[in-house]
Amino acid sequence: MSNKKFKTEVSQLLKLIIHSLYSHKEIFLRELVSNASDALDKLKYLTITDDEYKKLDFNPRIDITFDDEKKKILTIADSGIGMNEEDLDKNLGTIARSGTQSFLSQLTGDAKKDSNLIGQFGVGFYSCFMIADKVEVISRKAGEDKAWMWTSDGESSYSIKESERETFGTTIKLYLNEEGEEYANRWQLEQLVKKYSDHIAFPIFLEYDQKSYEGEGDDKKEVIEHKVEQINNASAIWKRSKSELTDEDYNEFYKTIGHDSEEPLHYIHTKAEGTQEYTTLFYIPKKAPFDMFQADFKPGVKLYVSRVFITDDEKELMPVYLRFLRGVIDSEDLPLNVSREILQQNRIMTNIRSSSVKKVLSELKGLAENNADKYLDFIKQYNRPLKEGLYSDYANRESLMELVRFKTTDSEDGYTSLADYVERMPEDQKGIYYITGDNEDTLRNSPLLEAYKKKGWEILIMDDEIDEIVVPTLGKYKEKDFKAVNKSSSDEDLKTDVDKKKEEELKPVLDKIKEILGDKVKDVVASSRLSDSPSCIVTDDNDPTAQMQQMLKAMGQGDMADIKPILEVNPDHEIVTKLQNTEDKVVLEDVSFLLLEQAMIAEGMMVKKPAEFVKRLNRVLGKSL
């Protein structure tokens, strides 16, 4: 027998689960039955596709038994793929996923929220320690002779030793604690299976002893009859007709596959017939999956072929930008032994994926048109992934452009569609103006917006870093050009003949400022976009913006990120007009640098030499008193 310590992250997880999920402890049964179903799915696939396993006597089922009298032991057994010693150690002794610390930090102490997280992360097994003082897992891997027992009290260690099991599969024996005794109850177990696992595609049997009495008076005697009853529906819900399913049916199935205690935001059930036959059932969770922005996110769509489970670990079943979807694809035409490599190039799968994406986007369009409040809830969770689709899914770009939403200078709390934005545009506004950056408040108060606001032109506020990548690739929307107000050429629509004349008059002082600032700037020009502020900075059309420069630095491309800004000065501002007449070289130099540095600060940038900035500011303040 080998005794081992839990890995640190498992010990942390056990403590968090046992203490934070106490008020929602019934989810242990959902998680253990779900794991048993996965084990059955894996073996079912092998018995159909692998000659080594075809000879197995495979009778897929899950059995639940309990000690009715002493209420101390609850057992969940399956006839699935099983585990050997190495599997038990790997699966139950450590968490073999990156992002574990991030996951642990997201546990809040809110039982309902945390119960969803542990299922989504794939560590639902450990929830059984909320209701058990000791857990034994006896398992025999299909195709092997030896069985093994994993034992732990959920504290700091576990042991693995050789054991006995007549057939392949896994038995989990829970030695119930005082709080767990309520689950050694036929009615309670039936209700929980109905609630969480009714649509598990394998039969779940409950074994129990039923008492009755025969005879009367002195001849009356107790009779105990051992019963085995199937307590779940055990049908593939996605294969059933929509007309015979209720919202409750759909919602309960989602809670099982989504490891969620909340109902989904929306579901989409499609059955395609004709040259290709397939069924899809997709769900949109109310809350975004916690790992949605992690590189090793867990896909939420399972692939079946004629109701035989194939995989739930293929990230390309649906486009990555729709990775928040949960659900099922079941094809009648794919080969059962389809490999991951073949799957990615398979024409049938490509067609299913293409049609499914169009269906999902069409449903979202309908939601936006018919249920604005619900669609706003969707946008708050999934606007960013949709924007990823604008960049990665050219075939559906037009549909996605109708679905994404943006904040604007005219909508403090809400979002607008591009269609509504264009409809509101004044006749003299030539393009779709937008500003990018990483802080919404800074963007809303940027000097760059002054002249546009004065003309009554609405600006899209893009404070998500992905906007910086996506929007420049869009080009146009309904023949309207996208124009970044933090790019040098975007003020061409603002310029008048008067502005051009002022620029000529200001040229001598512009040249002086440019000479003083030297290599700190790319150019110094008169601005048409300023009405109140003395200066602002913009980027040359061919250079990355300040936010893009920061992103490049974060990616280790620092040499590319040292891009010089263009300084724009306001010809009508008092500081600039006075500067034209000053002969004081120190003042001219100090003010030139301050015009640049205050413009940088207004855009949320750091001044490289703050001590020198303070000295300059103090000198100018001293002379003004």
C-alpha angles and dihedrals in degrees: 000000000000123000117202139178119238115250111260095255092053092052090050091048094049092053092048094047096046093049104033102040097046094113091052099040096134090081089081089084093050090053097046093047090047090053090049090051091051090052090051091048091054094050094044089057092050094048089057101040108027121067092209091062101036091085093058117111094237116189105167114213145129119223126199120192133170142185102251097185105044094024091213108114131052120180131195115187133177138185094224136123094300129201137259127211094279093048093050091050093047098042102039104027100052142018106244097199133095118234091050095135090048089051093049091050090056094060102108107184089251101125095207095050095041093050088060092049097052091052093047091049091052099242099108092124091077091062087080089076089071090072103025134066091199134017128199122192113193112187140169119191117230110260094023130097102212126081125203136204124216113195132183142153091213094248114103109314147036137197134217124201139160114275144166131264123159096218139014118281138071134283120195114198116195118199096206123225122216093276091046096056091087088072093061086084129106096218094047093049093047092051094049093049090049090048100046110014110027092116097049101131094230127069116265114205126198116206119201143147115249118204123214136158133236129198130009139265114351090354093058111118137177117250121196116201119191109224133192115192133175107234104182135066093237096195128126100254093202091061093055122093116267089229092064095047127085130207087255091056091052094045095050092050089051092052089056099049095033096047086226133139092201126077116253122262091234141344133209120201117187133175116191122197132177126057088003128029121205141136128217131189114184130180131196110211118225089232124042114253109264093237096047093118097039120103091230095049114160112244115238101206122088122206121219130178112207089339092309111125112239108169145335094184101073112110093191099061085097128012114282092243088063092051091123091072118107123197150070140302113195117184127191093195108050118096114254092232094053110150126216091252093050091044093060092054100033114125093213092052091046091055093046091050094047093049092044093052091051090049093051093048090047090052090050090051090052090048091052092050099042106029111031095172093053091046090052088055087053093049093051089059105032111023092108097054089050088055089053086057090057087062100038106032107057093166091063098032095114092053091047092050087061092050104046119089134207138196115238141193087257096050112060096177106013142062134242134208119231088243092057091044092054091046090056095048115119115239093251093054108099103185147021104266122206140168125209130204142117101263123060096202092051091049094049090053097042116133086225090077099053102097093039091054091047089057091048094248116150118227126207110234109217110184097156114098091225089064088067090060101036109041098057088057094056096070099182144012116200090343091306115124120229109236125190111217090207090063120091099239097049093091094062089099089055098050120105131183087261090056091051091051091050089051090056092049091049096048097100094056091041089056091050093051091048091051091050095048092044113170092002089086138033093217143340117225141164113264129229093182099065125086105157108014123074095223148002138182128235135176127247111256091247096048130080117257122248091265092049089050090055090049090051090051090051088054091053097256095120096147089061092049099065094093120158117233127225112242115218120194128198110242091203098050118110093232092055096045091050090047090060090063101041121109094182105112093197092052092045091051095044094047093046091056092042091053089056097041097047089049089053092049091049089057092051095255127139121248105235096218107030094172092059090045090055093048091051092047092050092050092052092045091049092054092048094058 
